[in-house]
Amino acid sequence: MTNSTAHASGSILVVDDQPANLRVVSALLSRHGYEVITADSGEEALAIASEQAPDLMLLDMIMPGMDGFALLERIKQRPELLRLPVVFLTAAHDRELLLRAFDAGAVDYVTKPFMPEELLARVNAHVGLKQTRDRLERVARERQELVNLVAHDLKNPLTSVLFASDILVHNGTRPERIPRYLEMIHESAQDALGYIKRYLEAQADSVLSRQHAESGDVSAPLPEVLAWLSRRYGLQLEGRGMQLRVQAPPRCKPVAIDDLVLRQVAENLVSNAMKYAPDSDIEISVRGSAPGFWQLLVEDRGPGIPASHQRELFKPFTRLGEIDPTDGMSSGLGLSLARQIVSNAGGQLWYEDRDGGGARFVIELPEAAERG
């Protein structure tokens, strides 16, 4: 196998048992900016393509051992190569043979000896189509991720709005508490609008990667985050006969993450504790970790996470227990998204069983850079 790399406008795997043909095609395509990989047998080509799928395969139809048809059949059996465009290089002009090539899954053919201009035109067309399809699929995937993020993150503030408004509609509180419930509705609505604004400004993956790049310019004061969580969820737990205990050391440095983003992550952990440990008090605390790092802990005395589920805990669409207390309203995306966000900020998010029973989720983040 030989390789020739230019300023790659696409990668092409050329498969031919004749070294002279490999040299000619490789030189032509390399001069026009393609990354060219060559293989002199079907077996070698399959191994190369399986390791890293190219943008296009130029495949000799007639070869000893595994010929072009046999190789194409093997390619179509592999999901990761199923959509790899294959153009046959052939000296044959037999109409039945060419029809067989298209039936096997080839997208085009070029007859030998070929005109360089014709080969380049066909290569350019099929590589362009493949790369355009890849871009469209990436955009569609990013948009779906964005929809998932918006749908998930809007649930928590809207749940708080529903809780507070339900209390007020049914006259379920003392008059002096009414302003606090109105404030909760107002803050939750502002948070929901803030999330929407963030997602409209950029695609979800761009937001996460940019946050990591800008982590030196953002910071979240941990005592303020804890105070916000207490205001948001203290009354809800009190209404259930439970308590929210919040504790932060007198001196702790801000961590390198956007304040709103950290509130989102911590809010998800608190709301999960309320769903899956409904009869337990919840404790939120901050402690120092390794030098330059701080941890935010969300703990409860509920049933915890079964050992059999812990391995899958942070995978998308995984729920914390066998029974869904949200009656199908939970997407199972929260912990997966939370870990991704924390990781992009240079931190970690993990679960541990609590001594004496219960669950503990730990968010560990680096200190924010001091501004000069």
C-alpha positions as a Markdown table, in Angstrom:
| # | Residue | x | y | z |
|---|---|---|---|---|
| 1 | Met | 0.0 | 0.0 | 0.0 |
| 2 | Thr | 1.2 | 3.5 | -0.8 |
| 3 | Asn | 0.0 | 6.9 | 0.4 |
| 4 | Ser | 0.1 | 10.3 | -1.2 |
| 5 | Thr | -1.3 | 13.3 | 0.7 |
| 6 | Ala | -2.0 | 16.8 | -0.6 |
| 7 | His | -4.1 | 19.5 | 0.9 |
| 8 | Ala | -6.9 | 16.9 | 0.8 |
| 9 | Ser | -10.2 | 18.1 | -0.6 |
| 10 | Gly | -11.4 | 14.5 | 0.0 |
| 11 | Ser | -9.9 | 11.0 | 0.5 |
| 12 | Ile | -10.0 | 8.4 | -2.3 |
| 13 | Leu | -9.1 | 4.7 | -2.0 |
| 14 | Val | -7.9 | 3.4 | -5.4 |
| 15 | Val | -7.9 | -0.4 | -5.8 |
| 16 | Asp | -6.2 | -2.1 | -8.7 |
| 17 | Asp | -3.9 | -5.1 | -9.0 |
| 18 | Gln | -1.7 | -3.3 | -11.6 |
| 19 | Pro | 1.0 | -1.1 | -10.0 |
| 20 | Ala | 1.3 | 1.1 | -13.1 |
| 21 | Asn | -2.5 | 1.9 | -12.9 |
| 22 | Leu | -2.2 | 2.8 | -9.2 |
| 23 | Arg | 0.7 | 5.1 | -9.9 |
| 24 | Val | -1.0 | 6.9 | -12.8 |
| 25 | Val | -4.4 | 7.4 | -11.0 |
| 26 | Ser | -2.7 | 8.3 | -7.7 |
| 27 | Ala | -0.5 | 11.0 | -9.3 |
| 28 | Leu | -3.4 | 12.5 | -11.2 |
| 29 | Leu | -5.7 | 12.8 | -8.1 |
| 30 | Ser | -2.9 | 13.9 | -5.8 |
| 31 | Arg | -2.1 | 16.8 | -8.1 |
| 32 | His | -5.7 | 18.0 | -7.8 |
| 33 | Gly | -5.7 | 18.1 | -4.0 |
| 34 | Tyr | -7.1 | 14.7 | -3.1 |
| 35 | Glu | -5.7 | 12.4 | -0.4 |
| 36 | Val | -5.0 | 9.1 | -2.1 |
| 37 | Ile | -4.7 | 5.7 | -0.6 |
| 38 | Thr | -3.9 | 2.7 | -2.8 |
| 39 | Ala | -4.5 | -1.0 | -2.4 |
| 40 | Asp | -3.5 | -3.8 | -4.8 |
| 41 | Ser | -6.1 | -6.4 | -3.7 |
| 42 | Gly | -9.7 | -6.6 | -2.5 |
| 43 | Glu | -8.6 | -7.9 | 0.9 |
| 44 | Glu | -6.3 | -5.0 | 1.5 |
| 45 | Ala | -8.9 | -2.5 | 0.3 |
| 46 | Leu | -11.5 | -3.9 | 2.7 |
| 47 | Ala | -9.1 | -3.7 | 5.6 |
| 48 | Ile | -8.2 | -0.1 | 4.8 |
| 49 | Ala | -11.8 | 1.0 | 4.3 |
| 50 | Ser | -13.0 | -0.7 | 7.5 |
| 51 | Glu | -10.4 | 1.2 | 9.5 |
| 52 | Gln | -11.2 | 4.6 | 8.0 |
| 53 | Ala | -13.9 | 5.0 | 5.4 |
| 54 | Pro | -12.8 | 7.2 | 2.4 |
| 55 | Asp | -15.0 | 9.6 | 0.6 |
| 56 | Leu | -14.8 | 7.5 | -2.6 |
| 57 | Met | -13.5 | 4.2 | -3.8 |
| 58 | Leu | -12.2 | 3.8 | -7.4 |
| 59 | Leu | -12.3 | 0.0 | -7.9 |
| 60 | Asp | -10.9 | -2.2 | -10.6 |
| 61 | Met | -13.6 | -4.5 | -11.8 |
| 62 | Ile | -11.4 | -7.5 | -12.7 |
| 63 | Met | -8.8 | -8.6 | -10.2 |
| 64 | Pro | -7.4 | -12.0 | -9.1 |
| 65 | Gly | -8.7 | -13.4 | -5.8 |
| 66 | Met | -11.4 | -11.0 | -4.6 |
| 67 | Asp | -12.5 | -9.2 | -7.7 |
| 68 | Gly | -14.4 | -5.9 | -7.7 |
| 69 | Phe | -17.8 | -7.5 | -7.5 |
| 70 | Ala | -16.9 | -9.6 | -4.5 |
| 71 | Leu | -15.3 | -6.6 | -2.7 |
| 72 | Leu | -18.4 | -4.5 | -3.3 |
| 73 | Glu | -20.6 | -7.3 | -2.0 |
| 74 | Arg | -18.5 | -7.4 | 1.2 |
| 75 | Ile | -18.7 | -3.6 | 1.5 |
| 76 | Lys | -22.5 | -3.6 | 1.3 |
| 77 | Gln | -22.6 | -6.1 | 4.2 |
| 78 | Arg | -20.9 | -3.6 | 6.6 |
| 79 | Pro | -23.1 | -0.8 | 8.0 |
| 80 | Glu | -20.3 | 1.6 | 8.3 |
| 81 | Leu | -19.4 | 1.3 | 4.6 |
| 82 | Leu | -22.9 | 0.8 | 3.3 |
| 83 | Arg | -23.1 | 4.3 | 1.8 |
| 84 | Leu | -19.5 | 4.5 | 0.5 |
| 85 | Pro | -19.7 | 5.6 | -3.1 |
| 86 | Val | -17.9 | 3.1 | -5.4 |
| 87 | Val | -16.8 | 3.9 | -9.0 |
| 88 | Phe | -15.7 | 1.0 | -11.1 |
| 89 | Leu | -12.6 | 1.2 | -13.3 |
| 90 | Thr | -13.0 | -1.3 | -16.1 |
| 91 | Ala | -11.7 | -2.1 | -19.6 |
| 92 | Ala | -14.9 | -3.9 | -20.3 |
| 93 | His | -17.6 | -2.5 | -22.5 |
| 94 | Asp | -20.0 | -5.4 | -22.0 |
| 95 | Arg | -23.4 | -3.9 | -21.3 |
| 96 | Glu | -24.5 | -6.8 | -19.1 |
| 97 | Leu | -21.3 | -6.5 | -17.1 |
| 98 | Leu | -21.9 | -2.8 | -16.6 |
| 99 | Leu | -25.6 | -3.4 | -15.6 |
| 100 | Arg | -24.3 | -6.0 | -13.1 |
| 101 | Ala | -22.0 | -3.3 | -11.6 |
| 102 | Phe | -24.9 | -0.9 | -11.0 |
| 103 | Asp | -27.0 | -3.7 | -9.6 |
| 104 | Ala | -24.2 | -4.5 | -7.2 |
| 105 | Gly | -24.2 | -0.9 | -5.9 |
| 106 | Ala | -21.7 | 1.0 | -7.9 |
| 107 | Val | -22.6 | 4.7 | -8.5 |
| 108 | Asp | -20.6 | 5.1 | -11.7 |
| 109 | Tyr | -17.9 | 3.6 | -14.0 |
| 110 | Val | -15.0 | 4.8 | -16.0 |
| 111 | Thr | -13.6 | 2.8 | -18.9 |
| 112 | Lys | -9.9 | 2.2 | -19.4 |
| 113 | Pro | -7.9 | 3.7 | -20.9 |
| 114 | Phe | -9.5 | 6.8 | -19.4 |
| 115 | Met | -9.3 | 10.4 | -20.3 |
| 116 | Pro | -7.9 | 12.3 | -17.3 |
| 117 | Glu | -10.5 | 15.0 | -17.6 |
| 118 | Glu | -13.3 | 12.5 | -17.5 |
| 119 | Leu | -12.0 | 10.7 | -14.5 |
| 120 | Leu | -11.5 | 14.0 | -12.6 |
| 121 | Ala | -15.0 | 15.2 | -13.5 |
| 122 | Arg | -16.6 | 12.0 | -12.2 |
| 123 | Val | -14.5 | 11.9 | -9.1 |
| 124 | Asn | -15.3 | 15.6 | -8.3 |
| 125 | Ala | -19.0 | 15.0 | -8.8 |
| 126 | His | -19.2 | 12.0 | -6.5 |
| 127 | Val | -16.9 | 13.3 | -3.8 |
| 128 | Gly | -18.9 | 16.5 | -3.8 |
| 129 | Leu | -22.2 | 14.7 | -3.5 |
| 130 | Lys | -20.9 | 12.5 | -0.7 |
| 131 | Gln | -19.5 | 15.5 | 1.3 |
| 132 | Thr | -22.7 | 17.5 | 0.8 |
| 133 | Arg | -24.7 | 14.5 | 2.1 |
| 134 | Asp | -22.4 | 14.3 | 5.1 |
| 135 | Arg | -22.8 | 18.0 | 5.9 |
| 136 | Leu | -26.6 | 17.8 | 5.6 |
| 137 | Glu | -26.7 | 14.7 | 7.9 |
| 138 | Arg | -24.4 | 16.5 | 10.4 |
| 139 | Val | -26.7 | 19.6 | 10.4 |
| 140 | Ala | -29.8 | 17.4 | 10.9 |
| 141 | Arg | -28.1 | 15.6 | 13.7 |
| 142 | Glu | -27.0 | 18.8 | 15.4 |
| 143 | Arg | -30.6 | 20.2 | 15.1 |
| 144 | Gln | -32.0 | 17.1 | 16.7 |
| 145 | Glu | -29.5 | 17.4 | 19.5 |
| 146 | Leu | -30.6 | 21.0 | 19.9 |
| 147 | Val | -34.3 | 20.0 | 20.1 |
| 148 | Asn | -33.4 | 17.4 | 22.8 |
| 149 | Leu | -31.5 | 20.0 | 24.8 |
| 150 | Val | -34.3 | 22.6 | 24.6 |
| 151 | Ala | -37.0 | 20.1 | 25.4 |
| 152 | His | -35.1 | 18.8 | 28.4 |
| 153 | Asp | -33.9 | 22.0 | 29.9 |
| 154 | Leu | -37.2 | 23.8 | 29.6 |
| 155 | Lys | -38.9 | 21.1 | 31.8 |
| 156 | Asn | -37.3 | 22.2 | 35.1 |
| 157 | Pro | -38.3 | 25.9 | 35.0 |
| 158 | Leu | -41.7 | 25.1 | 33.6 |
| 159 | Thr | -42.2 | 22.5 | 36.4 |
| 160 | Ser | -41.4 | 25.3 | 38.9 |
| 161 | Val | -43.9 | 27.6 | 37.3 |
| 162 | Leu | -46.6 | 24.9 | 37.4 |
| 163 | Phe | -45.9 | 24.2 | 41.1 |
| 164 | Ala | -46.0 | 27.8 | 42.2 |
| 165 | Ser | -49.0 | 28.7 | 40.1 |
| 166 | Asp | -50.9 | 25.6 | 41.3 |
| 167 | Ile | -50.3 | 26.7 | 44.9 |
| 168 | Leu | -51.7 | 30.2 | 44.2 |
| 169 | Val | -54.7 | 29.0 | 42.2 |
| 170 | His | -55.8 | 26.7 | 44.9 |
| 171 | Asn | -55.1 | 29.1 | 47.8 |
| 172 | Gly | -52.6 | 26.6 | 49.3 |
| 173 | Thr | -50.3 | 29.1 | 51.1 |
| 174 | Arg | -50.3 | 31.8 | 53.7 |
| 175 | Pro | -50.7 | 35.4 | 52.4 |
| 176 | Glu | -47.2 | 36.4 | 53.4 |
| 177 | Arg | -45.8 | 33.6 | 51.1 |
| 178 | Ile | -47.6 | 34.8 | 48.0 |
| 179 | Pro | -44.8 | 37.2 | 46.9 |
| 180 | Arg | -42.3 | 34.4 | 47.1 |
| 181 | Tyr | -44.4 | 32.2 | 44.8 |
| 182 | Leu | -44.9 | 35.0 | 42.4 |
| 183 | Glu | -41.1 | 35.6 | 42.4 |
| 184 | Met | -40.6 | 31.9 | 41.7 |
| 185 | Ile | -42.9 | 32.1 | 38.7 |
| 186 | His | -41.1 | 35.2 | 37.4 |
| 187 | Glu | -37.6 | 33.8 | 37.8 |
| 188 | Ser | -38.5 | 30.4 | 36.2 |
| 189 | Ala | -40.1 | 32.1 | 33.2 |
| 190 | Gln | -36.9 | 34.2 | 32.8 |
| 191 | Asp | -34.8 | 31.1 | 33.0 |
| 192 | Ala | -36.9 | 29.4 | 30.3 |
| 193 | Leu | -36.5 | 32.4 | 28.0 |
| 194 | Gly | -32.8 | 32.5 | 28.8 |
| 195 | Tyr | -32.4 | 28.9 | 27.7 |
| 196 | Ile | -34.2 | 29.5 | 24.5 |
| 197 | Lys | -32.1 | 32.6 | 23.7 |
| 198 | Arg | -28.9 | 30.6 | 24.3 |
| 199 | Tyr | -30.0 | 27.8 | 21.9 |
| 200 | Leu | -31.2 | 30.2 | 19.2 |
| 201 | Glu | -27.8 | 31.9 | 19.2 |
| 202 | Ala | -25.7 | 28.8 | 18.5 |
| 203 | Gln | -26.0 | 25.1 | 17.8 |
| 204 | Ala | -25.7 | 23.0 | 21.0 |
| 205 | Asp | -22.3 | 21.5 | 20.2 |
| 206 | Ser | -20.9 | 25.0 | 19.4 |
| 207 | Val | -22.1 | 26.3 | 22.7 |
| 208 | Leu | -20.4 | 23.4 | 24.6 |
| 209 | Ser | -17.1 | 23.7 | 22.7 |
| 210 | Arg | -17.1 | 27.5 | 23.0 |
| 211 | Gln | -17.7 | 27.3 | 26.7 |
| 212 | His | -14.6 | 25.2 | 27.1 |
| 213 | Ala | -12.5 | 27.6 | 25.0 |
| 214 | Glu | -13.8 | 30.5 | 27.0 |
| 215 | Ser | -13.6 | 28.9 | 30.4 |
| 216 | Gly | -11.0 | 31.4 | 31.5 |
| 217 | Asp | -13.4 | 34.2 | 31.0 |
| 218 | Val | -16.5 | 32.8 | 32.8 |
| 219 | Ser | -17.0 | 32.0 | 36.4 |
| 220 | Ala | -19.8 | 30.8 | 38.8 |
| 221 | Pro | -19.7 | 31.8 | 42.5 |
| 222 | Leu | -20.7 | 28.6 | 44.2 |
| 223 | Pro | -22.4 | 30.2 | 47.3 |
| 224 | Glu | -24.6 | 32.2 | 44.9 |
| 225 | Val | -25.5 | 29.0 | 42.9 |
| 226 | Leu | -26.4 | 27.3 | 46.2 |
| 227 | Ala | -28.5 | 30.3 | 47.3 |
| 228 | Trp | -30.4 | 30.2 | 44.0 |
| 229 | Leu | -31.1 | 26.5 | 44.3 |
| 230 | Ser | -32.4 | 27.1 | 47.8 |
| 231 | Arg | -34.8 | 29.8 | 46.6 |
| 232 | Arg | -35.9 | 27.7 | 43.7 |
| 233 | Tyr | -36.5 | 24.3 | 45.4 |
| 234 | Gly | -36.8 | 25.0 | 49.2 |
| 235 | Leu | -40.5 | 25.8 | 49.1 |
| 236 | Gln | -41.2 | 22.8 | 46.9 |
| 237 | Leu | -39.6 | 20.4 | 49.3 |
| 238 | Glu | -41.2 | 22.2 | 52.3 |
| 239 | Gly | -44.6 | 21.6 | 50.6 |
| 240 | Arg | -43.8 | 17.9 | 50.6 |
| 241 | Gly | -42.8 | 17.9 | 54.3 |
| 242 | Met | -39.1 | 17.6 | 53.4 |
| 243 | Gln | -36.1 | 20.0 | 53.8 |
| 244 | Leu | -33.4 | 21.3 | 51.5 |
| 245 | Arg | -30.2 | 21.7 | 53.4 |
| 246 | Val | -27.6 | 23.9 | 51.8 |
| 247 | Gln | -24.0 | 24.4 | 53.1 |
| 248 | Ala | -21.0 | 26.1 | 51.6 |
| 249 | Pro | -17.6 | 27.0 | 53.2 |
| 250 | Pro | -17.2 | 30.6 | 54.1 |
| 251 | Arg | -14.4 | 31.0 | 51.5 |
| 252 | Cys | -14.5 | 29.2 | 48.2 |
| 253 | Lys | -13.3 | 30.5 | 44.8 |
| 254 | Pro | -15.6 | 30.7 | 41.8 |
| 255 | Val | -15.3 | 27.8 | 39.3 |
| 256 | Ala | -14.7 | 28.0 | 35.6 |
| 257 | Ile | -18.1 | 27.6 | 34.1 |
| 258 | Asp | -20.9 | 29.9 | 33.1 |
| 259 | Asp | -23.2 | 30.6 | 36.1 |
| 260 | Leu | -26.4 | 29.8 | 34.2 |
| 261 | Val | -24.9 | 26.6 | 32.9 |
| 262 | Leu | -23.9 | 25.4 | 36.4 |
| 263 | Arg | -27.4 | 26.2 | 37.7 |
| 264 | Gln | -28.8 | 24.1 | 34.9 |
| 265 | Val | -26.7 | 21.1 | 35.7 |
| 266 | Ala | -27.3 | 21.3 | 39.5 |
| 267 | Glu | -31.0 | 21.9 | 39.0 |
| 268 | Asn | -31.2 | 18.7 | 37.0 |
| 269 | Leu | -29.6 | 16.8 | 39.8 |
| 270 | Val | -31.9 | 18.3 | 42.4 |
| 271 | Ser | -35.0 | 17.6 | 40.3 |
| 272 | Asn | -33.9 | 14.0 | 39.9 |
| 273 | Ala | -33.5 | 13.6 | 43.6 |
| 274 | Met | -37.0 | 15.0 | 44.1 |
| 275 | Lys | -38.4 | 12.5 | 41.6 |
| 276 | Tyr | -36.5 | 9.4 | 42.6 |
| 277 | Ala | -36.2 | 10.0 | 46.4 |
| 278 | Pro | -39.5 | 11.8 | 47.0 |
| 279 | Asp | -39.6 | 11.1 | 50.8 |
| 280 | Ser | -36.0 | 12.2 | 51.5 |
| 281 | Asp | -34.4 | 15.5 | 52.5 |
| 282 | Ile | -31.9 | 16.8 | 50.0 |
| 283 | Glu | -28.5 | 18.2 | 50.9 |
| 284 | Ile | -26.5 | 20.5 | 48.6 |
| 285 | Ser | -22.9 | 21.3 | 49.7 |
| 286 | Val | -19.6 | 22.6 | 48.4 |
| 287 | Arg | -16.2 | 21.3 | 49.4 |
| 288 | Gly | -12.6 | 21.6 | 48.2 |
| 289 | Ser | -11.1 | 18.9 | 46.1 |
| 290 | Ala | -7.6 | 18.5 | 44.6 |
| 291 | Pro | -5.7 | 21.8 | 44.5 |
| 292 | Gly | -7.4 | 24.2 | 42.1 |
| 293 | Phe | -10.7 | 22.3 | 42.0 |
| 294 | Trp | -14.0 | 22.5 | 43.9 |
| 295 | Gln | -16.9 | 20.0 | 44.2 |
| 296 | Leu | -20.6 | 20.6 | 44.4 |
| 297 | Leu | -22.5 | 17.7 | 45.9 |
| 298 | Val | -26.2 | 16.8 | 45.6 |
| 299 | Glu | -27.2 | 14.1 | 48.1 |
| 300 | Asp | -30.3 | 12.3 | 49.3 |
| 301 | Arg | -31.4 | 9.4 | 51.5 |
| 302 | Gly | -33.5 | 7.7 | 48.9 |
| 303 | Pro | -33.0 | 4.2 | 47.5 |
| 304 | Gly | -29.8 | 5.1 | 45.5 |
| 305 | Ile | -28.9 | 3.7 | 42.1 |
| 306 | Pro | -28.7 | -0.2 | 41.8 |
| 307 | Ala | -25.2 | -1.4 | 41.0 |
| 308 | Ser | -26.6 | -3.0 | 37.8 |
| 309 | His | -27.7 | 0.4 | 36.5 |
| 310 | Gln | -24.7 | 2.5 | 37.5 |
| 311 | Arg | -22.6 | 1.5 | 34.4 |
| 312 | Glu | -25.3 | 2.9 | 32.1 |
| 313 | Leu | -26.2 | 5.9 | 34.3 |
| 314 | Phe | -24.7 | 8.6 | 32.0 |
| 315 | Lys | -25.7 | 7.1 | 28.7 |
| 316 | Pro | -28.4 | 8.9 | 26.7 |
| 317 | Phe | -32.0 | 7.8 | 27.2 |
| 318 | Thr | -31.2 | 6.0 | 30.5 |
| 319 | Arg | -33.5 | 6.6 | 33.5 |
| 320 | Leu | -32.4 | 6.3 | 37.1 |
| 321 | Gly | -34.9 | 3.6 | 38.1 |
| 322 | Glu | -37.1 | 0.9 | 36.8 |
| 323 | Ile | -40.2 | 3.0 | 37.5 |
| 324 | Asp | -40.6 | 6.4 | 35.8 |
| 325 | Pro | -42.2 | 8.8 | 38.3 |
| 326 | Thr | -42.7 | 11.3 | 35.6 |
| 327 | Asp | -45.2 | 9.1 | 33.6 |
| 328 | Gly | -43.2 | 9.3 | 30.4 |
| 329 | Met | -42.2 | 13.0 | 30.7 |
| 330 | Ser | -38.6 | 12.1 | 31.3 |
| 331 | Ser | -36.4 | 11.8 | 28.2 |
| 332 | Gly | -33.5 | 10.1 | 30.0 |
| 333 | Leu | -31.2 | 12.7 | 28.5 |
| 334 | Gly | -30.5 | 14.9 | 31.6 |
| 335 | Leu | -27.5 | 13.1 | 33.1 |
| 336 | Ser | -25.9 | 12.5 | 29.7 |
| 337 | Leu | -26.2 | 16.2 | 28.8 |
| 338 | Ala | -25.0 | 17.3 | 32.3 |
| 339 | Arg | -21.9 | 15.2 | 32.1 |
| 340 | Gln | -21.1 | 16.5 | 28.6 |
| 341 | Ile | -21.5 | 20.1 | 29.8 |
| 342 | Val | -19.3 | 19.6 | 32.8 |
| 343 | Ser | -16.6 | 17.8 | 30.8 |
| 344 | Asn | -16.5 | 20.6 | 28.3 |
| 345 | Ala | -15.8 | 23.0 | 31.2 |
| 346 | Gly | -12.8 | 20.9 | 32.1 |
| 347 | Gly | -14.5 | 19.1 | 35.0 |
| 348 | Gln | -16.1 | 15.8 | 35.9 |
| 349 | Leu | -19.6 | 14.5 | 37.0 |
| 350 | Trp | -20.0 | 11.2 | 38.7 |
| 351 | Tyr | -22.2 | 9.2 | 41.0 |
| 352 | Glu | -21.4 | 7.4 | 44.3 |
| 353 | Asp | -23.4 | 5.4 | 46.8 |
| 354 | Arg | -23.8 | 7.3 | 50.0 |
| 355 | Asp | -22.6 | 5.8 | 53.3 |
| 356 | Gly | -25.7 | 4.7 | 55.2 |
| 357 | Gly | -27.8 | 4.6 | 52.0 |
| 358 | Gly | -28.8 | 7.1 | 49.4 |
| 359 | Ala | -27.4 | 8.8 | 46.3 |
| 360 | Arg | -24.6 | 11.3 | 45.9 |
| 361 | Phe | -23.8 | 13.1 | 42.7 |
| 362 | Val | -20.6 | 15.1 | 42.5 |
| 363 | Ile | -19.8 | 18.0 | 40.2 |
| 364 | Glu | -16.0 | 18.7 | 40.2 |
| 365 | Leu | -14.9 | 21.9 | 38.4 |
| 366 | Pro | -11.6 | 23.9 | 38.1 |
| 367 | Glu | -11.3 | 27.3 | 39.7 |
| 368 | Ala | -11.9 | 30.2 | 37.5 |
| 369 | Ala | -8.8 | 32.1 | 36.3 |
| 370 | Glu | -8.2 | 35.2 | 38.3 |
| 371 | Arg | -8.6 | 38.4 | 36.3 |
| 372 | Gly | -5.8 | 40.8 | 36.3 |
